[in-house]
Amino acid sequence: MLILGLETSCDDTAAAVLHLKQPPEVVADAGEPGPNVEILANLVQSQAEVHTPYGGVVPELASRRHLENIHPVTATALARAGVQLNQIDLLAVTQGPGLVGSLLVGLNFAKALSLVSNIPCVGVDHIAGHLASTFLSHPRPSFPYLALTVSGGHSNIFVVDDSTRFTLHGRTRDDAAGEAFDKVAKLLKLGYPGGPAVSRLAAQGDPRAFAFPRARLGESFDFSFSGLKTAVANQVHRQTEWSEQGRADICASFQEAVVEILVEKTLAAARHFACRQVVLSGGVAANPRLRQQLVAVAKQEGDLEVFLPEPIFCTDNAAMIAMAGFFNRHRAGRPLAMDVYSRFSTAAASAA
């Protein structure tokens, strides 16, 4: 089975072609390590140069650039995969959540391809894509497992029962972890995208230099990073100039606070739900400190196994959308009735 995946939820235009080597009927949903997949092409066209002057994504500019990029990126992905459009068995496209204008570009392009080429099309939830990204790397978990999904728009804890069923047990009550990273980068004038910039500078800093707060929220598995972000802002505004080492110390102390809470909540949820396999996904999953700490805690636990997708599959990409499309292939059909949605909900995810 050949699957073409398209992803335009924010500011990256992405297309990927996956080859599922096992026939669908032999791939079980529960308790199996997942299908044998070959990534024939996985392209991501960044818009960083467009949004850098503004310190963040400008939705209107993102939509316009997607209009320019979507066809050449898709054509290049097909060419690199060495396949023609008429050889594609399934189209998978991000339906939401994300920026509505950006999503509409990808969805309408997929609709056109589907109708013109008579290829079944399935809408995919972006979070479901992140959850599916673990099956693009080795080793792979078996169901059920616990998933921590952290990105610019989401900080969630799920119990994943099988390839299409996952239950939300923790979410951010305000800022997502990735959003907090971006805002701290903007405070320190580190440029865009902010998360990688903060992470790089944090590697040179002292994580104990500033005692930034941790919002633990009792026994809840929810997150809150707005207070931490405010504490960093107050610290930054206490003086007009910061040395490079001072900024590095702020980044390291901030990052340590975020990572500590993410790891604590994940470990608590794994214990509570008796999940001995934990999957890390989402853009922030590429953060080296988070990956290091989660693995270290798992070793301390002894019987906790952590699965880390390759960094290229943590950030937004179309390979994960194609993978989630495969898992949801039973819903594929003619896509005229599909529409986009901006916010994540378990109802939207199950219907996407």
MARVO-444140 format. One record per residue (C-alpha): residue in three letters; x, y, z. Coordinates in pm, whole numbers, padded with zeros to 5 digits, always signed. Layout:
MARVO-444140
ALAXYZ
...
This chain:
MARVO-444140
MET+00000+00000+00000
LEU+00130+00344-00101
ILE+00011+00641+00107
LEU+00058+01010+00028
GLY+00045+01226+00341
LEU-00004+01605+00345
GLU+00049+01833+00646
THR-00025+02210+00658
SER-00153+02267+01013
CYS+00075+02562+01094
ASP+00373+02707+00905
ASP+00543+02401+00754
THR+00429+02259+00421
ALA+00497+01886+00427
ALA+00439+01587+00201
ALA+00545+01226+00244
VAL+00507+00893+00068
LEU+00494+00574+00275
HIS+00505+00216+00155
LEU+00331-00030+00386
LYS+00501-00361+00310
GLN+00252-00583+00493
PRO-00097-00622+00352
PRO-00353-00440+00573
GLU-00539-00757+00665
VAL-00238-00905+00851
VAL-00178-00597+01068
ALA-00353-00630+01402
ASP-00452-00324+01603
ALA-00403-00435+01963
GLY-00083-00566+02117
GLU+00117-00565+01793
PRO+00428-00355+01718
GLY+00274-00201+01409
PRO+00309-00232+01033
ASN+00630-00274+00839
VAL+00669+00072+00686
GLU+00919+00217+00440
ILE+00946+00595+00412
LEU+01000+00664+00043
ALA+00994+01043+00078
ASN+00942+01290+00363
LEU+00968+01659+00273
VAL+00916+01963+00494
GLN+00926+02314+00348
SER+00989+02559+00634
GLN+00851+02912+00646
ALA+01097+03031+00911
GLU+01230+03314+00695
VAL+00875+03448+00650
HIS+00787+03462+01019
THR+01125+03539+01181
PRO+01084+03920+01150
TYR+00760+03895+01352
GLY+00890+03663+01623
GLY+00614+03409+01559
VAL+00375+03268+01301
VAL+00152+03519+01118
PRO-00152+03311+01010
GLU-00232+03505+00693
LEU+00128+03487+00570
ALA+00142+03116+00654
SER-00168+03045+00445
ARG-00034+03235+00144
ARG+00299+03055+00156
HIS+00122+02717+00179
LEU-00062+02808-00143
GLU+00274+02861-00311
ASN+00438+02551-00165
ILE+00178+02275-00159
HIS+00195+02167-00524
PRO+00576+02175-00571
VAL+00636+02005-00235
THR+00389+01727-00320
ALA+00529+01684-00671
THR+00884+01665-00534
ALA+00782+01407-00273
LEU+00627+01186-00542
ALA+00934+01225-00763
ARG+01174+01135-00482
ALA+00961+00835-00394
GLY+00975+00725-00758
VAL+00598+00686-00788
GLN+00322+00843-00994
LEU+00008+00990-00842
ASN-00202+00716-01002
GLN-00004+00457-00803
ILE-00110+00605-00469
ASP-00362+00389-00282
LEU-00459+00637-00009
LEU-00441+01011+00057
ALA-00408+01129+00419
VAL-00432+01497+00510
THR-00433+01694+00834
GLN-00785+01807+00913
GLY-00711+01982+01245
PRO-00632+02119+01492
GLY-00428+02411+01365
LEU-00456+02743+01183
VAL-00777+02735+00982
GLY-00634+02909+00675
SER-00333+02679+00664
LEU-00546+02368+00714
LEU-00783+02469+00434
VAL-00497+02487+00185
GLY-00390+02130+00256
LEU-00739+01985+00281
ASN-00869+02144-00038
PHE-00557+02038-00227
ALA-00608+01680-00104
LYS-00975+01694-00205
ALA-00879+01800-00556
LEU-00621+01523-00590
SER-00868+01268-00457
LEU-01150+01366-00691
VAL-00936+01408-01002
SER-00738+01086-00951
ASN-01014+00882-00784
ILE-00796+00808-00478
PRO-00964+00745-00140
CYS-00890+01025+00107
VAL-00896+01032+00487
GLY-00878+01331+00719
VAL-00631+01290+01006
ASP-00618+01459+01344
HIS-00280+01627+01395
ILE-00247+01486+01748
ALA-00327+01138+01616
GLY-00041+01195+01374
HIS+00199+01271+01659
LEU+00083+00957+01838
ALA+00140+00754+01522
SER+00493+00894+01476
THR+00636+00633+01712
PHE+00565+00366+01446
LEU+00804+00539+01206
SER+01104+00452+01424
HIS+01245+00142+01591
PRO+01190-00004+01843
ARG+00812+00034+01859
PRO+00575+00004+02155
SER+00289-00239+02182
PHE-00062-00140+02286
PRO-00169-00011+02530
TYR+00091+00254+02616
LEU+00111+00599+02773
ALA+00194+00895+02548
LEU+00322+01240+02637
THR+00254+01473+02343
VAL+00415+01816+02378
SER+00433+02084+02110
GLY+00373+02453+02047
GLY-00001+02410+02082
HIS-00045+02103+02302
SER+00076+01943+02623
ASN-00123+01621+02665
ILE-00106+01283+02835
PHE-00292+00998+02666
VAL-00346+00631+02726
VAL-00333+00481+02377
ASP-00544+00164+02364
ASP-00484+00083+01999
SER-00400+00252+01669
THR-00725+00454+01657
ARG-00837+00482+02021
PHE-00670+00709+02274
THR-00801+00867+02593
LEU-00697+01212+02717
HIS-00599+01219+03085
GLY-00392+01538+03110
ARG-00374+01865+02922
THR-00240+02217+02962
ARG-00468+02460+03142
ASP-00305+02762+02976
ASP+00019+02779+02775
ALA+00150+02466+02607
ALA+00512+02374+02677
GLY+00629+02466+02327
GLU+00441+02795+02341
ALA+00619+02880+02667
PHE+00956+02803+02504
ASP+00871+03036+02213
LYS+00762+03318+02445
VAL+01078+03292+02654
ALA+01283+03304+02334
LYS+01099+03621+02234
LEU+01163+03778+02577
LEU+01535+03709+02538
LYS+01540+03810+02170
LEU+01666+03469+02059
GLY+01477+03468+01728
TYR+01228+03228+01573
PRO+01171+02935+01604
GLY+01224+02983+01975
GLY+01225+02633+02118
PRO+01550+02511+01956
ALA+01717+02845+02035
VAL+01631+02818+02405
SER+01748+02457+02412
ARG+02083+02539+02250
LEU+02153+02827+02490
ALA+02034+02625+02790
ALA+02312+02373+02722
GLN+02560+02644+02824
GLY+02372+02757+03135
ASP+02322+02660+03498
PRO+01978+02502+03555
ARG+01998+02597+03925
ALA+02077+02966+03868
PHE+01713+03079+03908
ALA+01448+02916+04126
PHE+01158+02935+03882
PRO+00823+02796+04003
ARG+00674+02455+03921
ALA+00294+02425+03898
ARG+00217+02073+04020
LEU-00164+02111+04048
GLY-00207+01844+04314
GLU-00283+01494+04188
SER-00403+01616+03848
PHE-00220+01511+03534
ASP-00282+01859+03385
PHE-00008+02114+03315
SER+00023+02489+03368
PHE+00313+02694+03236
SER+00172+03050+03245
GLY+00307+03118+03595
LEU+00651+02995+03494
LYS+00644+03214+03184
THR+00548+03517+03397
ALA+00827+03444+03645
VAL+01079+03436+03360
ALA+00941+03762+03220
ASN+00970+03931+03562
GLN+01328+03810+03595
VAL+01420+03935+03248
HIS+01263+04277+03309
ARG+01451+04331+03636
GLN+01750+04459+03440
THR+01793+04615+03099
GLU+02094+04417+02978
TRP+02183+04051+03015
SER+02517+03891+02942
GLU+02527+03582+02722
GLN+02593+03369+03032
GLY+02302+03532+03214
ARG+02066+03452+02927
ALA+02200+03097+02915
ASP+02130+03058+03287
ILE+01773+03182+03242
CYS+01717+02940+02954
ALA+01864+02648+03150
SER+01660+02725+03463
PHE+01340+02770+03263
GLN+01395+02453+03061
GLU+01467+02254+03378
ALA+01137+02367+03531
VAL+00941+02262+03222
VAL+01118+01929+03187
GLU+01082+01849+03557
ILE+00704+01891+03547
LEU+00662+01704+03217
VAL+00863+01408+03347
GLU+00696+01407+03691
LYS+00344+01409+03546
THR+00429+01142+03291
LEU+00580+00915+03551
ALA+00281+00965+03784
ALA+00039+00882+03502
ALA+00238+00573+03402
ARG+00218+00448+03760
HIS-00151+00535+03796
PHE-00259+00361+03474
ALA-00009+00076+03512
CYS+00149+00153+03175
ARG+00507+00029+03155
GLN+00567+00172+02809
VAL+00587+00548+02755
VAL+00600+00723+02418
LEU+00726+01080+02378
SER+00593+01275+02078
GLY+00539+01627+01945
GLY+00780+01907+01859
VAL+00911+01948+02215
ALA+00992+01575+02213
ALA+01301+01673+02011
ASN+01433+01865+02315
PRO+01755+01686+02425
ARG+01708+01759+02796
LEU+01353+01621+02801
ARG+01463+01305+02618
GLN+01759+01262+02854
GLN+01557+01308+03173
LEU+01271+01082+03067
VAL+01514+00802+02985
ALA+01699+00858+03315
VAL+01377+00836+03518
ALA+01275+00521+03329
LYS+01606+00358+03426
GLN+01546+00449+03790
GLU+01202+00290+03774
GLY+01355-00027+03639
ASP+01061-00167+03443
LEU+00957+00147+03254
GLU+01043+00152+02882
VAL+01061+00481+02692
PHE+01017+00514+02315
LEU+01165+00821+02147
PRO+01084+00888+01781
GLU+01370+01029+01577
PRO+01375+01412+01607
ILE+01269+01452+01243
PHE+00944+01273+01328
CYS+00883+01481+01643
THR+00832+01814+01466
ASP+00544+01858+01220
ASN+00585+01624+00923
ALA+00369+01441+00670
ALA+00508+01093+00736
MET+00324+01082+01069
ILE+00004+01197+00895
ALA+00040+00918+00638
MET+00098+00668+00921
ALA-00215+00785+01105
GLY-00400+00775+00773
PHE-00309+00409+00737
PHE-00447+00337+01083
ASN-00770+00518+00987
ARG-00795+00381+00633
HIS-01136+00225+00711
ARG-01285+00578+00704
ALA-01140+00674+00368
GLY-01370+00774+00085
ARG-01472+01072-00124
PRO-01375+01381+00076
LEU-01628+01647-00030
ALA-01797+01664+00312
MET-01473+01703+00511
ASP-01397+02033+00681
VAL-01117+02162+00903
TYR-01127+02239+01275
SER-00901+02465+01479
ARG-00908+02307+01826
PHE-00839+01959+01951
SER-01117+01758+02107
THR-01150+01385+02158
ALA-01475+01396+01958
ALA-01307+01573+01666
ALA-01010+01338+01679
SER-01226+01028+01662
ALA-01430+01171+01375
ALA-01140+01318+01179
